[in-house]
Amino acid sequence: MQDVMEFLRGRRTYRRFLPKPVPEEVLRDALEAARIASCGANRQTLKYVLVQTPSVVAEMNRLVRWAAFLPPEQGQPKAGETPTAFIAVFQDESLPGVNDTDAGLALGSLTAAAWGHGVGSCIMGAIDRPAIKTLLGLDKQERLRLHSVVALGYPAHHSRVVPMQGDDVRYYLDENRDYCVPKRAMKEILLGEF
Ligand SMILES: Cc1cc2nc3c(=O)[nH]c(=O)nc-3n(C[C@H](O)[C@H](O)[C@H](O)COP(=O)(O)O)c2cc1C
């Protein structure tokens, strides 16, 4: 088991993948991690759809928007680089206590469990919600709000945290097409110590 801080530094967003399927047991672990995540009052309002059939994964990929800070030729995975699975995350609004903090915690656990197996992910909110609900046969289920989808696959690039220049939050690619992700310095975010 690698050092937990090293693990978290590597658990970045990945947007280009190897054409190698994610094993079933890895996807099950990711879902299990989401299932047991902490949530307000233990209400458990989240539901999931697993997509790993190649034709449906390809359809999903057409309904998501990659890397808004990059031109498409840099940020969008090309044929042979696309994710090999997606997990769609729904909030069941027929249950009390739906909130976005719970979704965030579940997404954090899900993507960490995948990364524990070397599987990279991209949490995606810039998605065509109505079209994805239709694709997944859930368009008539008004109680289900599509929160986000997670793209999954074995990474075909590296990604590293870099110091932020000024206030520029935009990630970029280096000369090897690896992602550089600026994060604010500790002295900027730690407001006090008592
Ligand atoms: C709620 C949320 C929605 C996101 N939506 C998208 C998206 O639609 N498309 C995309 O390419 N990346 C998306 N991302 C990935 C972010 O751009 C990424 O987390 C950010 O640039 C920081 O990179 P890092 O995850 O490696 O720290 C999303 C991330 C989060 C947490």
The ligand as a Gaussian input file, in Angstrom:
#p B3LYP/6-31G(d) Opt

LIG

0 1
 C      -18.259000      18.406000      -9.783000
 C      -17.221000      18.249000     -10.868000
 C      -17.608000      18.360000     -12.198000
 C      -16.657000      18.193000     -13.214000
 N      -17.074000      18.223000     -14.523000
 C      -16.160000      17.998000     -15.502000
 C      -16.580000      17.909000     -16.858000
 O      -17.758000      18.018000     -17.177000
 N      -15.634000      17.673000     -17.817000
 C      -14.309000      17.498000     -17.499000
 O      -13.502000      17.269000     -18.398000
 N      -13.882000      17.568000     -16.215000
 C      -14.773000      17.791000     -15.208000
 N      -14.371000      17.811000     -13.897000
 C      -12.942000      17.631000     -13.572000
 C      -12.323000      18.950000     -13.098000
 O      -12.075000      19.773000     -14.212000
 C      -11.024000      18.621000     -12.334000
 O      -11.377000      17.991000     -11.131000
 C      -10.227000      19.886000     -12.037000
 O       -9.729000      20.455000     -13.217000
 C       -9.073000      19.618000     -11.098000
 O       -8.280000      18.552000     -11.558000
 P       -7.953000      17.378000     -10.571000
 O       -9.240000      16.591000     -10.404000
 O       -6.882000      16.583000     -11.213000
 O       -7.556000      18.008000      -9.267000
 C      -15.294000      17.963000     -12.872000
 C      -14.926000      17.825000     -11.536000
 C      -15.871000      17.952000     -10.540000
 C      -15.441000      17.752000      -9.098000

